[in-house]
Amino acid sequence: MPTDSARLHAVFDLAMRIGEGLLTNGAAASEVTATVLRVTSSSGLRNVSVQVTFNEVTISYLADESATPFTRVRSASARVQDFARLAAFEDISHGYLAGDLSLDEARRLASAIPQRQPQYRIPLVVSGFAVMGGAAALFFGAGSLVVIAATLAAGLLIAIGELLARWNIPPFYSQVLGGFVAVGGAVAVALIDSTVSPSIVVISCIIVQLAGLSSISAVQDAVTGWYVTAAGRILEALMLTVGLVAGVRGGLLLADVIGADISVSASIPLNLATVLVVVISGLGMGLGYGVGTQVPARLLLTAAVVAAGSGIIAHLISALLDRTVAVGVAAFATGIVATALADRLRAPALAFVMAGVIPLVPGSRIYRGLLGLGDDLSVGVGELLGAAEIAVAIASAVVLGQLLASRIMPYFRRSGIAYTPAISSPFTTLRRRRVTLGSRRIRRRHGAPVIEPSTMTGEMTALSSTMFDDPSVLEDLEPPSDLEERSGQPRDREESP
C-alpha cells in the first residue's frame, strides 16, 4: 500500500475517534467540527469537509478538483455523561496539535479511551447524584426529613436508570420510573409528617433528572447553524422530559388516591441565612453532579464553586427582577466563567457549564405546571410554558456568554493553543488561518505567542493528487490491518464514489 494512502487512513482514524468521542460525550456539533478540522489541517490535509449530525461524523477529503474524493462515515455510540473521557479526548487533540504527540501515539491513546474504566464506580456515581438531590432540597429550604427523603429518592432513581441502561431499555422508560419514584418519596414524607413540604422531594428529583439533558448543546447547535443536530438533540430532550412528566403524573394520581397532600410550598424568603443555605446547597449540587458525571477529581471543587456562584446570583437577582431574567443573567455569567476556567485549567468548558446551570433548572415551575394540569388546564399549561421559557433563557444565555468569552480570551491567553476549539459553521471556506505541525503561523498579542485555531491549510500536502488517477491505487484504499476496529466497537464506513 502506498505510504501516502496509509497516512491518510491514519489521520482519518485519529480524527474520527476524536470526533466521535467529543460527540458522544455532549460536545456541540460546531466544536466537534472545529476540532476535527484542526486535526486534519495540522496533519497537512486541505480541502477537508466535515459534517456532524445527531449520531454520525462524516469526513471527506478531496486532493484537487480532478481527484476522487475519499470519505469515511462513523456512527457515534450512545451518548453518555463522562467528562473524564471528554477531557481525555480534548487532551489528545491538543497534544497532537501542539506537536507533543505523534500521529501513532495519538491514535493509540484515542483508541484506548473507550476501554478505560470509569473514574468513579457505579456506587459512587449513584451516591453523587443522591447528594445532588439532597442539596437541591436544601436549596429550597427543606428540613432534615425532606432532605433525607430527596437524597434517597434521587439515589434510587439513578440506580434504576443504570440498571435499565444495562438491560438496554431506552432512557425514556427510566425517566418515567424516575418521576414515579420521586412522587413516591414525597408521598412517604407526607404520610410521616404532614407539616413539612413533601413537594420539594419531587422538585429535587426533577432537577436531578433534567440536569443531564443536552439542551445547552442543542441551543449552541441551533444558534451556530447546525439545525439538523440541534433538532435531534432538542427532540431527545423533549422526549425524556415527556417521560418524566408521565411518571410524575402517574405518581400524582396515586397520591390523590392515597390522599397525600404534596402541593408546592411557598419559596424561601431572602435573608442572610438563606444566602448561606444557597451557597452550601450550590456547592453540594455541583460536587454531587461532578461525581455523578465523572468530572476529574482536580476539577470537582471548581465545578462546585461555579454551581454555587450561579445559584447565588440567580437567588439575589430574583428578589429584584423576574425569575427568567435572573436565571438568564446567572447563565450568561456561567458561560463566561466556564470558558475562562476551561482555558486556564485545560479542561472541558462543558463540565463547568453543566454544573453551573443545575441551580437554575426550573424544577418547581415544572411541578406546579403538572399539578395545575389536574386542577386548571390553563394554569398548568401556563406554568409549563413559563418553565420552557426559563430553559430557553438558560441555554441561550450560556451560549452567548461562551461566544463572547471565546472572542475575548485570545487577547489575554498566555498559552499557545486555545483549549476550547473555535466555533465552526456548517459550511466552511478556504479563508482560514493556517496551522501545521511543520510550519506554524503564530500571532503575538501583548508579547505572548498565540497559535490560531485552524480548519484548512494549503501549506502541506499529505497526498499526491495523481495517486487517485491510477485505478490500481484506488484498489489499495482499504484500511491497514492496524486500523481494523476491535470487536464490539462501532465501525465506520468508507466511500469512494
C-alpha positions in Angstrom: 0.0 0.0 0.0 1.3 3.5 -0.8 2.7 5.4 2.1 0.5 8.4 1.4 -2.6 6.2 1.5 -1.6 4.7 4.8 -1.0 8.1 6.3 -4.4 9.3 5.0 -6.1 6.3 6.8 -4.1 7.1 10.0 -5.1 10.8 10.0 -8.8 9.9 9.3 -8.7 7.3 12.0 -7.5 9.8 14.6 -9.9 12.5 13.5 -12.8 10.0 13.5 -12.1 8.7 17.0 -11.7 12.2 18.5 -14.9 13.4 16.7 -16.9 10.5 17.9 -15.6 10.8 21.4 -16.5 14.5 21.6 -19.9 14.0 20.1 -20.9 11.1 22.4 -19.8 13.0 25.5 -22.0 16.0 24.8 -19.9 18.4 22.8 -21.7 20.7 20.4 -21.5 19.9 16.7 -19.7 23.2 16.0 -17.0 22.3 18.5 -16.7 18.7 17.1 -16.3 20.1 13.6 -13.7 22.7 14.6 -11.7 20.1 16.4 -11.7 17.5 13.6 -10.7 20.2 11.1 -7.9 21.3 13.3 -6.6 17.7 13.5 -6.7 17.1 9.7 -5.2 20.5 8.8 -2.4 20.1 11.3 -1.7 16.8 9.6 -1.3 18.6 6.3 -4.7 17.9 4.7 -6.5 20.7 2.9 -9.9 20.6 1.2 -11.4 18.6 4.0 -15.1 18.7 4.6 -16.7 17.6 7.9 -20.3 17.1 8.6 -21.8 16.2 12.0 -25.3 15.0 12.6 -27.0 13.8 15.7 -25.2 10.4 15.7 -22.7 10.5 12.8 -19.4 12.1 11.9 -18.5 12.4 8.2 -15.1 13.4 6.9 -14.4 13.8 3.2 -11.0 14.7 1.6 -10.6 16.0 -2.0 -7.0 16.3 -3.1 -8.0 18.5 -6.1 -10.8 19.0 -8.5 -9.8 16.2 -10.7 -9.2 13.7 -7.9 -11.5 11.1 -6.5 -12.8 12.1 -3.0 -12.1 9.9 0.0 -14.9 9.7 2.5 -15.4 8.0 5.8 -18.5 7.9 8.0 -18.5 6.9 11.6 -21.6 6.3 13.7 -21.5 7.6 17.2 -22.2 5.3 20.1 -24.8 6.0 22.8 -24.5 9.4 24.5 -23.1 9.3 28.0 -22.2 11.8 30.7 -18.5 11.2 31.2 -16.5 14.4 31.4 -13.3 12.5 32.2 -13.4 10.9 28.8 -14.3 14.2 27.2 -11.3 15.8 28.9 -9.1 12.9 27.7 -10.2 13.3 24.0 -9.5 17.1 24.2 -6.1 16.4 25.8 -5.2 14.2 22.9 -6.3 16.6 20.2 -4.4 19.5 21.8 -1.3 17.4 22.4 -1.4 16.4 18.8 -1.9 20.0 17.6 1.0 21.2 19.8 3.3 18.5 18.4 3.7 16.8 21.8 2.1 13.6 20.5 3.0 11.8 17.3 0.2 10.6 15.0 0.7 6.9 16.0 0.8 7.8 19.7 -2.3 10.0 19.5 -4.2 7.2 17.7 -3.1 4.7 20.3 -4.3 6.9 23.2 -7.6 7.7 21.4 -8.4 4.0 20.8 -7.7 3.2 24.5 -10.2 5.7 25.9 -13.4 3.7 25.3 -11.9 0.7 27.1 -10.8 2.8 30.1 -12.5 2.0 33.4 -14.7 4.9 34.7 -13.0 7.1 37.2 -15.8 6.6 39.7 -17.6 3.3 40.1 -21.4 2.9 39.9 -22.0 3.1 43.7 -20.1 6.4 43.9 -21.9 7.7 40.9 -25.3 6.9 42.5 -24.1 8.5 45.7 -23.0 11.6 43.9 -26.5 12.1 42.3 -28.1 11.3 45.7 -26.1 14.1 47.3 -27.1 16.4 44.5 -30.8 15.6 45.2 -30.4 16.3 48.9 -28.5 19.5 48.2 -31.3 20.6 45.8 -33.9 20.0 48.5 -31.8 22.1 50.9 -31.7 24.8 48.2 -35.4 25.2 48.5 -35.3 25.4 52.3 -36.3 21.9 53.2 -35.9 20.4 56.6 -33.9 17.3 57.6 -36.7 14.8 56.8 -37.3 16.1 53.3 -33.5 16.4 52.6 -33.1 12.7 53.6 -36.0 11.7 51.5 -34.8 13.6 48.5 -31.4 12.1 48.9 -32.7 8.5 49.0 -35.2 9.1 46.1 -32.5 10.7 43.9 -30.2 7.8 44.5 -32.9 5.2 43.9 -34.0 6.7 40.6 -30.4 6.9 39.3 -29.8 3.3 40.3 -32.9 2.3 38.5 -31.7 4.2 35.4 -28.3 2.5 35.5 -30.0 -0.9 35.8 -32.3 -0.3 32.9 -29.4 1.0 30.8 -27.6 -2.3 31.3 -30.7 -4.1 30.1 -30.7 -1.9 27.0 -34.0 -0.3 28.0 -34.5 3.1 26.3 -33.9 6.1 28.7 -37.5 7.2 28.2 -38.7 4.5 30.5 -36.1 5.2 33.2 -37.4 8.8 33.2 -41.0 7.5 33.6 -39.9 5.3 36.6 -37.8 8.1 38.0 -40.8 10.5 38.1 -42.9 7.9 39.7 -40.2 7.2 42.4 -39.9 11.0 43.0 -43.6 11.3 43.8 -43.5 8.1 45.9 -40.8 9.6 48.1 -43.0 12.7 48.5 -46.0 10.6 49.5 -43.9 8.8 52.1 -42.8 12.1 53.6 -46.4 13.3 53.7 -47.5 10.2 55.5 -44.7 10.5 58.0 -45.1 14.2 58.7 -47.8 16.3 57.1 -46.4 19.6 58.4 -43.3 19.6 56.1 -43.2 20.3 52.4 -43.0 16.9 50.6 -43.3 18.6 47.2 -39.6 19.5 47.5 -38.7 15.9 47.1 -40.3 15.8 43.7 -38.8 19.1 42.7 -35.3 17.9 43.7 -35.7 14.7 41.7 -36.9 16.7 38.7 -33.7 18.8 38.9 -31.6 15.6 39.1 -33.3 14.0 36.0 -33.2 17.2 33.9 -29.7 18.3 34.7 -28.1 15.9 32.2 -30.2 16.8 29.2 -28.4 18.1 26.1 -30.4 21.4 25.9 -27.2 23.5 26.2 -25.5 21.8 23.3 -28.8 21.8 21.3 -29.1 25.6 21.6 -25.5 26.1 20.7 -26.0 23.9 17.6 -29.1 25.9 16.7 -27.6 29.4 17.0 -24.4 28.3 15.1 -26.4 26.9 12.2 -26.3 23.1 12.9 -30.0 22.7 12.7 -30.2 19.0 12.0 -28.1 18.1 15.0 -30.0 20.7 17.1 -33.3 19.3 16.1 -32.2 15.8 17.1 -30.9 16.9 20.5 -34.0 19.0 21.2 -36.3 16.1 20.3 -34.2 13.8 22.6 -34.5 16.3 25.5 -38.2 16.7 24.8 -38.9 13.0 24.8 -37.0 12.5 28.1 -38.9 15.4 29.6 -42.2 13.9 28.4 -41.2 10.6 30.1 -40.5 12.5 33.3 -43.9 14.3 33.1 -45.7 10.9 32.5 -44.0 9.4 35.6 -44.8 12.4 37.8 -48.4 12.5 36.6 -48.8 8.8 37.4 -47.4 9.3 40.8 -49.8 12.3 41.4 -52.8 10.1 40.6 -51.6 7.6 43.1 -51.1 10.4 45.7 -54.7 11.5 45.1 -56.0 8.0 45.8 -54.0 7.8 49.0 -55.0 11.3 50.0 -51.5 12.6 50.5 -51.0 16.4 50.2 -47.9 17.1 48.1 -48.7 20.6 46.9 -46.0 23.2 46.3 -45.0 25.3 49.3 -44.0 28.9 49.1 -40.5 29.9 48.2 -38.0 30.7 50.9 -37.5 34.3 51.9 -34.3 36.2 51.1 -32.1 36.9 54.1 -28.5 36.2 55.3 -29.4 32.7 56.4 -30.9 31.7 53.1 -28.0 33.2 51.3 -25.7 30.9 53.2 -28.0 27.9 52.6 -28.0 28.7 48.8 -24.2 28.8 48.8 -23.9 25.5 50.7 -26.5 23.7 48.7 -25.0 25.0 45.4 -21.6 23.5 46.5 -23.4 20.3 47.2 -25.2 20.2 43.9 -22.1 21.0 41.9 -20.0 18.4 43.8 -22.6 15.7 43.5 -23.2 16.3 39.9 -19.4 16.3 39.2 -19.0 12.9 40.8 -22.1 11.5 39.0 -20.8 12.7 35.6 -17.2 11.6 36.1 -15.7 15.0 36.3 -11.9 14.7 37.0 -11.1 15.0 40.7 -8.9 18.1 40.1 -11.9 19.9 38.7 -14.6 18.9 41.3 -14.1 21.8 43.7 -14.1 24.3 40.8 -17.3 22.9 39.3 -18.9 23.1 42.8 -17.9 26.8 43.2 -19.3 27.6 39.7 -22.6 26.0 40.7 -22.7 27.9 44.0 -21.9 31.1 42.2 -24.7 30.8 39.6 -27.2 29.8 42.3 -26.5 32.8 44.5 -26.6 35.2 41.5 -30.0 33.9 40.4 -31.2 34.0 44.0 -30.2 37.6 44.6 -31.5 38.9 41.3 -34.8 37.0 41.7 -35.6 39.3 44.7 -35.5 42.3 42.4 -36.4 41.1 38.9 -38.4 38.4 37.1 -37.0 34.8 37.6 -36.5 34.4 33.8 -34.2 37.5 33.8 -32.4 36.3 36.9 -31.5 32.9 35.6 -30.6 34.4 32.2 -28.1 36.7 33.9 -26.7 33.9 36.0 -26.4 31.6 33.0 -24.6 34.3 31.0 -22.1 34.7 33.8 -21.7 31.0 33.9 -20.9 30.8 30.2 -18.2 33.4 30.5 -16.7 31.9 33.7 -16.8 28.4 32.3 -14.9 29.4 29.1 -12.3 31.2 31.1 -11.8 28.4 33.5 -11.6 25.8 30.7 -8.8 27.7 29.0 -7.0 28.3 32.3 -7.3 24.8 33.7 -7.1 22.9 30.4 -10.4 21.3 30.9 -13.7 20.9 29.1 -15.9 24.0 29.4 -19.0 21.8 29.2 -18.2 20.4 32.7 -18.4 23.8 34.3 -21.3 24.9 32.2 -23.5 21.9 33.2 -22.5 22.3 36.9 -23.4 26.0 36.8 -26.9 25.6 35.3 -28.1 23.0 37.9 -29.3 25.6 40.4 -31.2 27.3 37.6 -33.3 24.3 36.4 -37.0 25.3 36.8 -37.9 22.2 38.7 -40.6 24.0 40.9 -42.2 25.6 37.8 -42.5 22.2 36.1 -44.0 20.6 39.1 -46.5 23.5 39.6 -47.5 23.0 35.9 -48.0 19.3 36.4 -50.2 20.0 39.5 -52.1 22.6 37.5 -52.9 20.2 34.7 -55.1 18.2 37.1 -56.9 21.3 38.5 -56.9 24.1 36.0 -55.6 23.2 32.5 -54.9 26.8 31.5 -52.8 27.4 34.7 -50.9 24.2 34.2 -50.1 24.9 30.6 -49.0 28.5 31.6 -46.6 27.2 34.2 -45.1 24.6 31.8 -44.7 27.3 29.2 -43.0 29.5 31.8 -40.6 26.6 32.6 -39.8 26.2 28.9 -39.1 30.0 28.7 -36.7 29.7 31.6 -35.0 26.7 30.0 -34.5 28.6 26.7 -33.2 31.6 28.6 -30.7 29.4 30.4 -29.4 27.7 27.3 -29.2 30.8 25.1 -27.6 32.9 27.8 -24.9 30.3 28.4 -24.1 30.0 24.7 -23.9 33.8 24.4 -21.5 34.0 27.3 -19.3 31.3 25.8 -19.3 33.0 22.4 -18.3 36.4 23.8 -15.7 34.8 26.1 -14.2 32.9 23.1 -13.7 36.2 21.3 -12.1 38.0 24.2 -9.9 35.2 25.6 -7.3 35.2 22.8 -6.2 38.7 23.8 -5.4 37.5 27.3 -4.3 33.9 26.7 -0.7 33.1 27.7 -0.6 29.5 26.4 0.0 28.5 22.8 -3.2 26.8 21.7 -6.7 27.6 22.8 -8.1 24.7 24.8 -11.7 25.3 23.8 -11.9 24.9 20.0 -13.2 27.7 17.9 -16.8 27.7 16.8 -17.1 26.3 13.2 -20.1 27.0 10.9 -21.6 24.1 8.9 -20.2 25.5 5.6 -16.5 26.3 5.8 -14.4 28.1 3.2 -10.7 28.2 2.4 -10.3 31.5 4.2 -9.0 30.2 7.4 -5.9 30.9 9.5 -3.3 28.2 8.9 -1.5 26.0 11.3 0.6 22.9 10.6 3.0 20.8 12.6 5.9 21.6 10.3 5.3 25.3 9.9 3.2 27.2 12.3 1.9 30.7 11.8 1.9 32.5 15.1 0.4 35.8 16.1 1.6 37.7 19.1 -0.7 39.6 21.4 0.8 41.5 24.2 4.1 39.7 23.7 2.6 36.1 24.2 2.7 33.8 21.2 -0.8 32.5 20.3 -1.3 29.7 17.8 -4.6 30.4 16.0 -7.3 27.7 15.6 -7.1 26.2 12.2 -9.5 24.4 9.9 -7.9 24.2 6.4 -4.4 24.7 5.2 -2.6 24.8 1.9 0.9 24.8 3.4 1.4 21.0 3.3 0.1 18.2 1.1 0.0 14.7 2.6 -1.1 13.1 -0.6 -0.1 13.4 -4.2 -3.2 14.4 -6.3 -2.1 12.0 -9.1 -2.3 8.9 -6.9 -6.1 8.9 -7.3 -5.8 8.9 -11.1 -4.3 5.4 -11.1 -7.1 2.8 -10.8 -4.7 0.3 -9.2 -4.0 2.7 -6.4 -7.8 3.1 -5.7 -8.0 -0.7 -5.2 -5.4 -0.3 -2.4 -7.6 2.1 -0.5 -8.5 -0.4 2.2 -7.7 0.2 5.8 -4.4 -1.2 7.0 -4.6 -4.1 9.4 -3.8 -2.0 12.4 -6.8 0.2 11.7 -9.3 -2.7 11.9 -11.9 -1.9 14.6 -11.9 -4.0 17.7 -14.8 -6.3 18.3 -17.7 -4.5 20.0 -16.8 -1.0 18.9 -18.7 0.9 16.2 -17.4 0.6 12.7 -17.1 3.4 10.3 -18.0 3.2 6.6 -15.8 4.2 3.7 -17.0 5.6 0.5 -15.1 6.2 -2.7 -17.5 7.4 -5.4 
